[in-house]
Amino acid sequence: MKRVLVPVAAAFALAAGLSPSAVQAATYINYGPVGADGGFTITFGNTGISDSDFSDVFDFAMPTGRGDFVITSTMSGGSQNITWTSVAFNGEEFESGAAGWNEFRFLNGVMITSGTGQQLVLTGLGGGNASYSGVITFMPLAAAPEPAAWALMILGFGGAGVAIRSRRNVVA
């Protein structure tokens, strides 16, 4: 089992737009820069998988938001195929699809909560010199007003309505 830990310090590197180096030679993670809206992408993968049974575990510390995942493996010459036995994020299994020599897994609209462990686990059967790559697209949630802010807005609109109504009732 190969395990890659993405520590909380990576969130600071991510915020600074830095990319940490790969933890292992074959397994890699690269962070894209943080956009103005707070969104970012993470690319990850593994190359040169010669184990017939393999398991890669990626632990993340991401902020609260929404994540979309896509993982692709391509068979080349028949000896580099990966047969996935399981691909899951926080225990939620990915959907699967295939097109020609490409097999892909995807999971869209995953709600991610800050402060909780996020874990991506990929297990499968690799043949020869197999490899896969994946992308996580992260988007923070839009901030919702707190109940006190809603109450203040309602009182403000109500007060404006009372002021307008009382001006109409003035007799000249």
Residue, then its C-alpha position, 0 to 999 in steps of 0.5 A: m500500500k502506498r500512502v501519500l499524506v498531504p499535510v495541513a502545511a500544504a494548504f499554506a503552500l497552496a494559498a501561496g501558489l506553491s507546488p510541493s514536490a512529489v512524496q514518492a518517485a512514482t506517486y505524485i501530487n501537484y497543486g495548481p494556483v488558487g484563483a481569485d474565487g478561491g478555487f484550485t485544482i490538484t493533479f495526482g497519479n502514479t506511474g510505473i505500476s508493476d504490482s499486480d495488486f496495488s493500493d494508493v491512499f491520498d490524505f488531504a486537508m482541504p477547506t470547506g467547499r465542493g470537489d469534482f474528481v476525474i481519474t483516467s487510465t489508458m491501456s497501451g499495447g495491452s500490458q499497461n492496463i489498470t483494472w480498478t477494484s475500487v476508487a472512493f473519496n471518503g468512502e463514496e465510490f466513483e462512477s465508472g466509464a470507458a471509451g476505447w482504450n481509456e477507462f475513467r472514474f468520476l465523482n462530481g459535486v462532493m461536499i468537503t468540510s474543513g477540519t475533517g480528514q479527506q481520503l482518496v483510496l484507489t485500488g486495482l490490478g496493474g499490468g506491466n508498466a501501468s499508470y493513471s492520472g487524476v484531477i480534483t477541481f475544488m470550488p469554495l462554497a459561497a458565503a451565506p448570510e448568518p441569521a442575524a444578518w438576515a434579521l437586520m436586512i428584513l428590519g431594514f427593508g421593513g423600516a424603509g417601507v414604514a418610512i415611505r408609507s408614512r410620507r404618503n399619509v402626510v396631509a398638506 
